[in-house]
Amino acid sequence: MLLGADDVRRAISRIAHEIVERDRDLSKLAIVGIRSRGDVLAQRLRDAIRSNDNASVPLGSLDITLYRDDLTQIGYAPIVRESALDFSVDDKVVVLVDDVLFTGRTIRAAMDALVDYGRPRAIRLAVLVDRGHRELPIRADFVGKNVPTKASDDVRVHLTEVDGRDEVELIVRERVNA
């Protein structure tokens, strides 16, 4: 196990503090999570900021299914969930939240989806785990834990709201050479 429940809680608390330290004008801040675990983490970050700084920050969620560059590989009937952004992103500093940063392709799709809603002043990225192996020039501004992995490994994030427990595990898979 890479992170237990206390580690996840501490990482979220630290990221919330780092977000506020970087962008002190909380009236210009918005938090947007990528479905399906990024939106849970985004809500926790928003709640931590509210608790720590007594500030109400807009919260949204994005479904990026139709923006993915591997849509044809997913299957014939991908599940599209609703995006929920009931505020303007124009001139906001939007913190995009995801559970794991890997190749960067999910984040690229999320940025494409986000700018369909308007023109943010800036987009920042917060992730619980950065596992490396970027295929696109994308980096996280706020990271809970950097984990060196092999490309064949799998990092699984479990959150209480979705999975009944908070933990992050590394599944090591040996690449089979044919």
MDTraj code that builds the backbone (N, CA, C; nanometers):
import mdtraj as md
import numpy as np

residues = "MET LEU LEU GLY ALA ASP ASP VAL ARG ARG ALA ILE SER ARG ILE ALA HIS GLU ILE VAL GLU ARG ASP ARG ASP LEU SER LYS LEU ALA ILE VAL GLY ILE ARG SER ARG GLY ASP VAL LEU ALA GLN ARG LEU ARG ASP ALA ILE ARG SER ASN ASP ASN ALA SER VAL PRO LEU GLY SER LEU ASP ILE THR LEU TYR ARG ASP ASP LEU THR GLN ILE GLY TYR ALA PRO ILE VAL ARG GLU SER ALA LEU ASP PHE SER VAL ASP ASP LYS VAL VAL VAL LEU VAL ASP ASP VAL LEU PHE THR GLY ARG THR ILE ARG ALA ALA MET ASP ALA LEU VAL ASP TYR GLY ARG PRO ARG ALA ILE ARG LEU ALA VAL LEU VAL ASP ARG GLY HIS ARG GLU LEU PRO ILE ARG ALA ASP PHE VAL GLY LYS ASN VAL PRO THR LYS ALA SER ASP ASP VAL ARG VAL HIS LEU THR GLU VAL ASP GLY ARG ASP GLU VAL GLU LEU ILE VAL ARG GLU ARG VAL ASN ALA".split()
xyz = np.array([
    [0.0853, -0.1177, 0.0000],
    [0.0000, 0.0000, 0.0000],
    [0.0903, 0.1245, 0.0000],
    [0.0607, 0.2163, -0.0910],
    [0.1374, 0.3406, -0.1006],
    [0.0910, 0.4437, 0.0011],
    [-0.0399, 0.4578, 0.0146],
    [-0.0981, 0.5539, 0.1079],
    [-0.2138, 0.4876, 0.1817],
    [-0.2180, 0.5088, 0.3116],
    [-0.3320, 0.4656, 0.3902],
    [-0.4289, 0.5819, 0.4084],
    [-0.5328, 0.5581, 0.4857],
    [-0.6359, 0.6605, 0.5054],
    [-0.5785, 0.7895, 0.5653],
    [-0.4910, 0.7777, 0.6653],
    [-0.4316, 0.8978, 0.7259],
    [-0.3429, 0.9713, 0.6270],
    [-0.2697, 0.8966, 0.5446],
    [-0.1838, 0.9587, 0.4433],
    [-0.2664, 1.0361, 0.3416],
    [-0.3793, 0.9793, 0.2987],
    [-0.4675, 1.0470, 0.2030],
    [-0.5220, 1.1748, 0.2648],
    [-0.5661, 1.1665, 0.3892],
    [-0.6190, 1.2840, 0.4587],
    [-0.5142, 1.3938, 0.4709],
    [-0.3914, 1.3568, 0.5098],
    [-0.2836, 1.4551, 0.5229],
    [-0.2469, 1.5167, 0.3879],
    [-0.2441, 1.4359, 0.2833],
    [-0.2105, 1.4869, 0.1491],
    [-0.3137, 1.5893, 0.1038],
    [-0.4405, 1.5606, 0.1260],
    [-0.5463, 1.6534, 0.0871],
    [-0.5358, 1.7829, 0.1673],
    [-0.5105, 1.7716, 0.2949],
    [-0.4955, 1.8908, 0.3791],
    [-0.3774, 1.9753, 0.3324],
    [-0.2646, 1.9119, 0.3024],
    [-0.1457, 1.9843, 0.2567],
    [-0.1701, 2.0508, 0.1219],
    [-0.2331, 1.9803, 0.0296],
    [-0.2622, 2.0382, -0.1016],
    [-0.3551, 2.1590, -0.0866],
    [-0.4547, 2.1486, 0.0006],
    [-0.5472, 2.2617, 0.0231],
    [-0.4704, 2.3843, 0.0716],
    [-0.3771, 2.3643, 0.1650],
    [-0.2956, 2.4760, 0.2137],
    [-0.2087, 2.5333, 0.1019],
    [-0.1500, 2.4467, 0.0194],
    [-0.0645, 2.4929, -0.0904],
    [-0.1436, 2.5732, -0.1938],
    [-0.2665, 2.5312, -0.2206],
    [-0.3513, 2.6040, -0.3159],
    [-0.3759, 2.7457, -0.2658],
    [-0.4111, 2.7590, -0.1391],
    [-0.4400, 2.8908, -0.0821],
    [-0.3135, 2.9765, -0.0756],
    [-0.1996, 2.9157, -0.0446],
    [-0.0742, 2.9915, -0.0409],
    [-0.0380, 3.0464, -0.1787],
    [-0.0662, 2.9700, -0.2825],
    [-0.0300, 3.0132, -0.4181],
    [-0.1261, 3.1182, -0.4722],
    [-0.2542, 3.1010, -0.4475],
    [-0.3563, 3.1929, -0.5000],
    [-0.4388, 3.2463, -0.3834],
    [-0.3899, 3.3527, -0.3248],
    [-0.4518, 3.4055, -0.2029],
    [-0.5886, 3.4708, -0.2244],
    [-0.6174, 3.5168, -0.3465],
    [-0.7478, 3.5769, -0.3747],
    [-0.8479, 3.4646, -0.4018],
    [-0.9091, 3.4158, -0.2954],
    [-0.9983, 3.3009, -0.3074],
    [-1.1270, 3.3336, -0.3817],
    [-1.1554, 3.4629, -0.4019],
    [-1.2749, 3.5003, -0.4790],
    [-1.2561, 3.4675, -0.6272],
    [-1.1324, 3.4481, -0.6699],
    [-1.1029, 3.4148, -0.8100],
    [-1.0738, 3.2656, -0.8290],
    [-1.0875, 3.1871, -0.7236],
    [-1.0517, 3.0458, -0.7267],
    [-1.1749, 2.9585, -0.7499],
    [-1.1584, 2.8525, -0.8272],
    [-1.2616, 2.7503, -0.8446],
    [-1.1917, 2.6156, -0.8495],
    [-1.2600, 2.5126, -0.8036],
    [-1.2046, 2.3772, -0.8029],
    [-1.2944, 2.2890, -0.8882],
    [-1.2317, 2.2155, -0.9812],
    [-1.3064, 2.1290, -1.0728],
    [-1.2416, 1.9914, -1.0736],
    [-1.3199, 1.8904, -1.0401],
    [-1.2693, 1.7535, -1.0374],
    [-1.3056, 1.6773, -1.1627],
    [-1.2161, 1.5875, -1.2011],
    [-1.2400, 1.5004, -1.3157],
    [-1.3076, 1.3742, -1.2642],
    [-1.4242, 1.3422, -1.3223],
    [-1.4955, 1.2215, -1.2807],
    [-1.4116, 1.0992, -1.3110],
    [-1.4011, 0.9969, -1.2250],
    [-1.4927, 0.9739, -1.1171],
    [-1.4305, 0.9848, -0.9798],
    [-1.2987, 0.9861, -0.9687],
    [-1.2421, 1.0056, -0.8357],
    [-1.1873, 1.1466, -0.8164],
    [-1.1526, 1.2133, -0.9229],
    [-1.1055, 1.3510, -0.9115],
    [-1.2117, 1.4423, -0.8556],
    [-1.3376, 1.4141, -0.8870],
    [-1.4445, 1.4989, -0.8336],
    [-1.4627, 1.4785, -0.6839],
    [-1.4391, 1.3571, -0.6350],
    [-1.4447, 1.3311, -0.4907],
    [-1.3313, 1.4050, -0.4208],
    [-1.2111, 1.3958, -0.4771],
    [-1.0965, 1.4666, -0.4195],
    [-1.1174, 1.6181, -0.4247],
    [-1.1769, 1.6677, -0.5328],
    [-1.2054, 1.8107, -0.5450],
    [-1.2990, 1.8573, -0.4337],
    [-1.4002, 1.7773, -0.4041],
    [-1.4926, 1.8141, -0.2967],
    [-1.4201, 1.8173, -0.1625],
    [-1.3328, 1.7207, -0.1400],
    [-1.2566, 1.7196, -0.0151],
    [-1.1641, 1.8418, -0.0060],
    [-1.1020, 1.8784, -0.1169],
    [-1.0167, 1.9973, -0.1173],
    [-1.0975, 2.1232, -0.0890],
    [-1.2130, 2.1347, -0.1539],
    [-1.2992, 2.2509, -0.1299],
    [-1.3413, 2.2567, 0.0168],
    [-1.3769, 2.1413, 0.0734],
    [-1.4174, 2.1369, 0.2137],
    [-1.3019, 2.1750, 0.3066],
    [-1.1797, 2.1316, 0.2728],
    [-1.0627, 2.1661, 0.3547],
    [-1.0349, 2.3156, 0.3475],
    [-1.0471, 2.3746, 0.2303],
    [-1.0271, 2.5192, 0.2170],
    [-1.1336, 2.5946, 0.2944],
    [-1.2579, 2.5480, 0.2868],
    [-1.3663, 2.6117, 0.3616],
    [-1.3386, 2.6037, 0.5114],
    [-1.2948, 2.4895, 0.5585],
    [-1.2680, 2.4695, 0.7000],
    [-1.1484, 2.5520, 0.7474],
    [-1.0415, 2.5529, 0.6681],
    [-0.9182, 2.6225, 0.7078],
    [-0.9279, 2.7736, 0.6944],
    [-0.9928, 2.8196, 0.5879],
    [-0.9890, 2.9620, 0.5550],
    [-1.1256, 3.0288, 0.5567],
    [-1.2290, 2.9564, 0.5956],
    [-1.3636, 3.0097, 0.6024],
    [-1.4031, 3.0770, 0.4709],
    [-1.3697, 3.0102, 0.3603],
    [-1.3982, 3.0656, 0.2276],
    [-1.4819, 2.9661, 0.1486],
    [-1.5769, 3.0193, 0.0765],
    [-1.6609, 2.9372, -0.0106],
    [-1.6050, 2.9444, -0.1524],
    [-1.5572, 2.8320, -0.2018],
    [-1.4963, 2.8237, -0.3346],
    [-1.5886, 2.7422, -0.4242],
    [-1.6190, 2.7913, -0.5455],
    [-1.7043, 2.7138, -0.6359],
    [-1.6429, 2.5769, -0.6673],
    [-1.7308, 2.4775, -0.6774],
    [-1.6893, 2.3400, -0.7036],
    [-1.7633, 2.2883, -0.8250],
    [-1.6902, 2.2255, -0.9148],
    [-1.7519, 2.1657, -1.0326],
    [-1.6913, 2.0303, -1.0621],
    [-1.7514, 1.9610, -1.1586],
    [-1.6974, 1.8323, -1.2019],
    [-1.7094, 1.8228, -1.3528],
    [-1.6124, 1.7532, -1.4118],
    [-1.6082, 1.7362, -1.5567],
    [-1.6091, 1.5885, -1.5924],
    [-1.6907, 1.5551, -1.6895],
    [-1.6793, 1.4243, -1.7525],
    [-1.6049, 1.4477, -1.8835],
    [-1.4956, 1.3767, -1.9022],
    [-1.4105, 1.4009, -2.0193],
    [-1.4229, 1.2917, -2.1245],
    [-1.5177, 1.2027, -2.1095],
    [-1.5285, 1.0862, -2.1979],
    [-1.5200, 1.1241, -2.3448],
    [-1.5973, 1.2207, -2.3879],
    [-1.6026, 1.2553, -2.5300],
    [-1.4825, 1.3373, -2.5770],
    [-1.3935, 1.3746, -2.4849],
    [-1.2738, 1.4503, -2.5199],
    [-1.1491, 1.3622, -2.5256],
    [-1.1644, 1.2350, -2.4913],
    [-1.0498, 1.1447, -2.4866],
    [-0.9979, 1.1141, -2.6266],
    [-0.8662, 1.0975, -2.6380],
    [-0.8093, 1.0634, -2.7676],
    [-0.8082, 0.9124, -2.7928],
    [-0.8536, 0.8351, -2.6942],
    [-0.8625, 0.6901, -2.7112],
    [-1.0075, 0.6419, -2.7100],
    [-1.0987, 0.7300, -2.7460],
    [-1.2418, 0.6982, -2.7404],
    [-1.2758, 0.5737, -2.8206],
    [-1.2140, 0.5561, -2.9355],
    [-1.2448, 0.4386, -3.0180],
    [-1.1923, 0.3104, -2.9556],
    [-1.0978, 0.3201, -2.8630],
    [-1.0437, 0.2014, -2.7974],
    [-1.1231, 0.1626, -2.6734],
    [-1.2028, 0.2546, -2.6223],
    [-1.2800, 0.2285, -2.5013],
    [-1.3923, 0.1291, -2.5282],
    [-1.4551, 0.1398, -2.6431],
    [-1.5666, 0.0522, -2.6760],
    [-1.6699, 0.1275, -2.7564],
    [-1.7703, 0.0564, -2.7978],
    [-1.8720, 0.1149, -2.8842],
    [-1.9711, 0.2029, -2.8099],
    [-1.9877, 0.1795, -2.6816],
    [-2.0860, 0.2567, -2.6048],
    [-2.0231, 0.3069, -2.4756],
    [-1.9339, 0.4081, -2.4844],
    [-1.8729, 0.4592, -2.3621],
    [-1.9789, 0.5231, -2.2727],
    [-1.9557, 0.5130, -2.1439],
    [-2.0487, 0.5718, -2.0477],
    [-2.0141, 0.7197, -2.0316],
    [-2.1085, 0.8060, -2.0667],
    [-2.0890, 0.9500, -2.0548],
    [-2.1693, 0.9977, -1.9352],
    [-2.0990, 1.0591, -1.8413],
    [-2.1650, 1.1139, -1.7227],
    [-2.1791, 1.2645, -1.7403],
    [-2.2560, 1.3234, -1.6550],
    [-2.2823, 1.4669, -1.6645],
    [-2.1675, 1.5485, -1.6057],
    [-2.1323, 1.6546, -1.6741],
    [-2.0433, 1.7537, -1.6158],
    [-2.1302, 1.8526, -1.5389],
    [-2.0752, 1.9075, -1.4324],
    [-2.1512, 2.0030, -1.3513],
    [-2.0642, 2.1240, -1.3202],
    [-2.0845, 2.2300, -1.3952],
    [-2.0156, 2.3565, -1.3705],
    [-2.1228, 2.4648, -1.3703],
    [-2.1733, 2.4978, -1.2529],
    [-2.2812, 2.5953, -1.2436],
    [-2.2293, 2.7347, -1.2094],
    [-2.1076, 2.7627, -1.2534],
    [-2.0465, 2.8940, -1.2343],
    [-1.9625, 2.9236, -1.3581],
    [-1.9307, 3.0488, -1.3786],
    [-1.8475, 3.0874, -1.4913],
    [-1.7004, 3.0629, -1.4575],
    [-1.6286, 3.0022, -1.5504],
    [-1.4849, 2.9833, -1.5313],
    [-1.4049, 3.1024, -1.5846],
    [-1.4733, 3.1942, -1.6499],
    [-1.4053, 3.3112, -1.7056],
    [-1.3304, 3.3871, -1.5962],
    [-1.2027, 3.4142, -1.6214],
    [-1.1152, 3.4900, -1.5338],
    [-1.0933, 3.4249, -1.3969],
    [-1.1261, 3.2971, -1.3829],
    [-1.1012, 3.2248, -1.2579],
    [-0.9670, 3.1524, -1.2663],
    [-0.9071, 3.1295, -1.1524],
    [-0.7959, 3.0356, -1.1416],
    [-0.8623, 2.9026, -1.1075],
    [-0.8624, 2.8131, -1.2044],
    [-0.9300, 2.6846, -1.1879],
    [-0.8270, 2.5790, -1.1499],
    [-0.8506, 2.5147, -1.0370],
    [-0.7666, 2.4026, -0.9967],
    [-0.8378, 2.2768, -1.0436],
    [-0.7773, 2.2116, -1.1407],
    [-0.8274, 2.0865, -1.1956],
    [-0.7742, 1.9751, -1.1071],
    [-0.8597, 1.8813, -1.0665],
    [-0.8213, 1.7786, -0.9700],
    [-0.8428, 1.6403, -1.0289],
    [-0.7414, 1.5548, -1.0148],
    [-0.7526, 1.4145, -1.0557],
    [-0.6826, 1.3279, -0.9523],
    [-0.7101, 1.1987, -0.9570],
    [-0.6495, 1.1094, -0.8596],
    [-0.5058, 1.0734, -0.8963],
    [-0.4815, 1.0314, -1.0219],
    [-0.3481, 0.9871, -1.0630],
    [-0.3076, 1.0586, -1.1913],
    [-0.1870, 1.1120, -1.1929],
    [-0.1300, 1.1693, -1.3139],
    [-0.0326, 1.0677, -1.3713],
    [-0.0562, 1.0283, -1.4973],
    [0.0252, 0.9257, -1.5624],
    [0.0793, 0.9834, -1.6932],
    [0.0142, 0.9580, -1.8030],
    [0.0644, 1.0030, -1.9335],
    [0.0358, 1.1501, -1.9604],
    [-0.0647, 1.2062, -1.8953],
    [-0.1058, 1.3442, -1.9190],
    [-0.2225, 1.3555, -2.0145],
    [-0.2630, 1.2453, -2.0750],
    [-0.3709, 1.2496, -2.1742],
    [-0.5067, 1.2819, -2.1120],
    [-0.5324, 1.2333, -1.9934],
    [-0.6578, 1.2665, -1.9247],
    [-0.6637, 1.4160, -1.8957],
    [-0.5527, 1.4728, -1.8526],
    [-0.5493, 1.6151, -1.8198],
    [-0.5674, 1.6991, -1.9457],
    [-0.5059, 1.6582, -2.0565],
    [-0.5240, 1.7295, -2.1824],
    [-0.6706, 1.7309, -2.2206],
    [-0.7367, 1.6163, -2.2083],
    [-0.8795, 1.6084, -2.2395],
    [-0.9608, 1.6973, -2.1449],
    [-0.9237, 1.6989, -2.0169],
    [-0.9956, 1.7819, -1.9201],
    [-0.9792, 1.9307, -1.9500],
    [-0.8610, 1.9703, -1.9910],
    [-0.8414, 2.1115, -2.0260],
    [-0.9236, 2.1480, -2.1488],
    [-0.9299, 2.0589, -2.2472],
    [-1.0153, 2.0832, -2.3640],
    [-1.1609, 2.0999, -2.3222],
    [-1.2069, 2.0120, -2.2338],
    [-1.3456, 2.0201, -2.1868],
    [-1.3683, 2.1495, -2.1088],
    [-1.2742, 2.1845, -2.0244],
    [-1.2890, 2.3037, -1.9400],
    [-1.2998, 2.4309, -2.0224],
    [-1.2166, 2.4468, -2.1249],
    [-1.2202, 2.5710, -2.2012],
    [-1.3457, 2.5810, -2.2882],
    [-1.4193, 2.4726, -2.3042],
    [-1.5506, 2.4826, -2.3685],
    [-1.6493, 2.5599, -2.2812],
    [-1.6184, 2.5747, -2.1523],
    [-1.7041, 2.6481, -2.0599],
    [-1.6637, 2.7941, -2.0451],
    [-1.5492, 2.8310, -2.0994],
    [-1.5049, 2.9696, -2.0874],
    [-1.3542, 2.9787, -2.0900],
    [-1.3043, 3.0967, -2.0500],
    [-1.1607, 3.1226, -2.0552],
    [-1.1081, 3.1532, -1.9151],
    [-1.0552, 3.0501, -1.8485],
    [-0.9988, 3.0743, -1.7152],
    [-0.8752, 3.1632, -1.7224],
    [-0.8503, 3.2361, -1.6148],
    [-0.7273, 3.3153, -1.6043],
    [-0.6068, 3.2200, -1.6033],
    [-0.6214, 3.1098, -1.5307],
    [-0.5158, 3.0082, -1.5225],
    [-0.5789, 2.8743, -1.4884],
    [-0.5123, 2.7687, -1.5290],
    [-0.5520, 2.6335, -1.4909],
    [-0.4350, 2.5734, -1.4153],
    [-0.4610, 2.5290, -1.2951],
    [-0.3602, 2.4609, -1.2141],
    [-0.4048, 2.3156, -1.1993],
    [-0.3104, 2.2283, -1.1693],
    [-0.3405, 2.0862, -1.1583],
    [-0.3016, 2.0329, -1.0215],
    [-0.3972, 1.9669, -0.9560],
    [-0.3729, 1.8996, -0.8287],
    [-0.4030, 1.7517, -0.8461],
    [-0.3089, 1.6675, -0.8047],
    [-0.3276, 1.5225, -0.8128],
    [-0.2868, 1.4589, -0.6813],
    [-0.3524, 1.3503, -0.6486],
    [-0.3151, 1.2769, -0.5286],
    [-0.1834, 1.2030, -0.5514],
    [-0.1675, 1.1421, -0.6703],
    [-0.0471, 1.0650, -0.7013],
    [0.0043, 1.1029, -0.8394],
    [0.1340, 1.1319, -0.8468],
    [0.2015, 1.1505, -0.9757],
    [0.2951, 1.0320, -0.9935],
    [0.2681, 0.9509, -1.0952],
    [0.3459, 0.8283, -1.1148],
    [0.4432, 0.8355, -1.2313],
    [0.4549, 0.9527, -1.2949],
    [0.5512, 0.9682, -1.4028],
    [0.5012, 0.9117, -1.5349],
    [0.5925, 0.8935, -1.6293],
    [0.5661, 0.8361, -1.7623],
    [0.4828, 0.9276, -1.8507],
    [0.5116, 1.0563, -1.8497],
    [0.4371, 1.1526, -1.9294],
    [0.4567, 1.1293, -2.0780],
    [0.3493, 1.1421, -2.1528],
    [0.3520, 1.1409, -2.2991],
    [0.3244, 1.2802, -2.3546],
    [0.2768, 1.3687, -2.2699],
    [0.2475, 1.5074, -2.3073],
    [0.3171, 1.5992, -2.2067],
    [0.3484, 1.7221, -2.2454],
    [0.4203, 1.8134, -2.1553],
    [0.3281, 1.8743, -2.0506],
    [0.2874, 1.7917, -1.9566],
    [0.1949, 1.8338, -1.8508],
    [0.2578, 1.7970, -1.7174],
    [0.2492, 1.8899, -1.6212],
    [0.2992, 1.8619, -1.4865],
    [0.1982, 1.9139, -1.3847],
    [0.2001, 1.8528, -1.2694],
    [0.1084, 1.8935, -1.1628],
    [0.1684, 2.0081, -1.0820],
    [0.0827, 2.1013, -1.0407],
    [0.1231, 2.2105, -0.9529],
    [0.1210, 2.1670, -0.8067],
    [0.0304, 2.0755, -0.7746],
    [0.0127, 2.0287, -0.6377],
    [0.0053, 1.8759, -0.6410],
    [0.0919, 1.8096, -0.5648],
    [0.1008, 1.6639, -0.5679],
    [0.0976, 1.6094, -0.4257],
    [0.0118, 1.5106, -0.4041],
    [0.0081, 1.4432, -0.2745],
    [0.1294, 1.3548, -0.2548],
    [0.1622, 1.2745, -0.3567],
    [0.2777, 1.1843, -0.3478],
    [0.3292, 1.1538, -0.4872],
    [0.4603, 1.1654, -0.5048],
    [0.5269, 1.1216, -0.6268],
    [0.5678, 0.9760, -0.6073],
    [0.5324, 0.8917, -0.7044],
    [0.5609, 0.7489, -0.6934],
    [0.6296, 0.7017, -0.8203],
    [0.7552, 0.6608, -0.8104],
    [0.8202, 0.6050, -0.9294],
    [0.7601, 0.4680, -0.9614],
    [0.7184, 0.4507, -1.0847],
    [0.6557, 0.3251, -1.1257],
    [0.7144, 0.2812, -1.2594],
    [0.6864, 0.1583, -1.2939],
    [0.7114, 0.1107, -1.4296],
    [0.5846, 0.1412, -1.5092],
    [0.5998, 0.1563, -1.6391],
    [0.4832, 0.1849, -1.7227],
    [0.3797, 0.0745, -1.7138],
    [0.4229, -0.0483, -1.6886],
    [0.3300, -0.1617, -1.6816],
    [0.2582, -0.1713, -1.5471],
    [0.3041, -0.0984, -1.4464],
    [0.2397, -0.1009, -1.3152],
    [0.1047, -0.0310, -1.3199],
    [0.0273, -0.0492, -1.2157],
    [-0.1025, 0.0166, -1.2036],
    [-0.1110, 0.0795, -1.0654],
    [-0.1557, 0.2040, -1.0600],
    [-0.1790, 0.2718, -0.9324],
    [-0.3293, 0.2843, -0.9160],
    [-0.3794, 0.2278, -0.8089],
    [-0.5237, 0.2305, -0.7837],
    [-0.5547, 0.3140, -0.6605],
    [-0.6424, 0.4122, -0.6807],
    [-0.6865, 0.4983, -0.5719],
    [-0.8254, 0.4528, -0.5298],
    [-0.8398, 0.4284, -0.4011],
    [-0.9697, 0.3912, -0.3442],
    [-1.0120, 0.5027, -0.2492],
    [-1.1341, 0.5514, -0.2671],
    [-1.1861, 0.6577, -0.1828],
    [-1.3153, 0.6113, -0.1181],
    [-1.3345, 0.6497, 0.0049],
    [-1.4494, 0.6046, 0.0833],
    [-1.5809, 0.6274, 0.0102],
    [-1.5972, 0.7447, -0.0509],
    [-1.7233, 0.7783, -0.1175],
    [-1.7554, 0.6854, -0.2350],
    [-1.6535, 0.6257, -0.2943],
    [-1.6717, 0.5401, -0.4111],
    [-1.6492, 0.3935, -0.3771],
    [-1.5445, 0.3673, -0.2973],
    [-1.4985, 0.2308, -0.2749],
    [-1.5130, 0.1799, -0.1313],
    [-1.5551, 0.2672, -0.0410],
    [-1.5722, 0.2248, 0.0972],
    [-1.4467, 0.2336, 0.1816],
    [-1.3345, 0.2777, 0.1239],
    [-1.2100, 0.2918, 0.2010],
    [-1.1198, 0.3923, 0.1312],
    [-1.0305, 0.4530, 0.2095],
    [-0.9300, 0.5453, 0.1561],
    [-0.7952, 0.4754, 0.1572],
    [-0.7409, 0.4527, 0.0371],
    [-0.6056, 0.4002, 0.0258],
    [-0.5598, 0.4080, -0.1192],
    [-0.4297, 0.4052, -0.1367],
    [-0.3701, 0.4014, -0.2696],
    [-0.2772, 0.2814, -0.2726],
    [-0.2942, 0.1985, -0.3744],
    [-0.2098, 0.0803, -0.3839],
    [-0.1400, 0.0745, -0.5188],
    [-0.0233, 0.0123, -0.5176],
    [0.0540, -0.0088, -0.6393],
    [0.0434, -0.1564, -0.6760],
    [-0.0030, -0.1813, -0.7972],
    [-0.0116, -0.3173, -0.8492],
    [0.1043, -0.3338, -0.9475],
    [0.2013, -0.4172, -0.9106],
    [0.3182, -0.4382, -0.9953],
    [0.2861, -0.5482, -1.0950],
    [0.3017, -0.5130, -1.2207],
    [0.2767, -0.6102, -1.3281],
    [0.4057, -0.6235, -1.4073],
    [0.4518, -0.7418, -1.4189],
    [0.5707, -0.7664, -1.5003],
    [0.5289, -0.7690, -1.6450],
    [0.5997, -0.6952, -1.7259],
    [0.5726, -0.6922, -1.8700],
    [0.6217, -0.8224, -1.9309],
    [0.5333, -0.8867, -2.0077],
    [0.5677, -1.0124, -2.0712],
    [0.6184, -0.9818, -2.2123],
    [0.7407, -1.0236, -2.2402],
    [0.7978, -1.0032, -2.3739],
    [0.7616, -1.1206, -2.4639],
    [0.7051, -1.0927, -2.5796],
    [0.6646, -1.2001, -2.6691],
    [0.7771, -1.2420, -2.7598],
])
top = md.Topology()
chain = top.add_chain()
for i, resn in enumerate(residues, 1):
    res = top.add_residue(resn, chain, resSeq=i)
    for name in ("N", "CA", "C"):
        top.add_atom(name, md.element.get_by_symbol(name[0]), res)
traj = md.Trajectory(xyz[None], top)
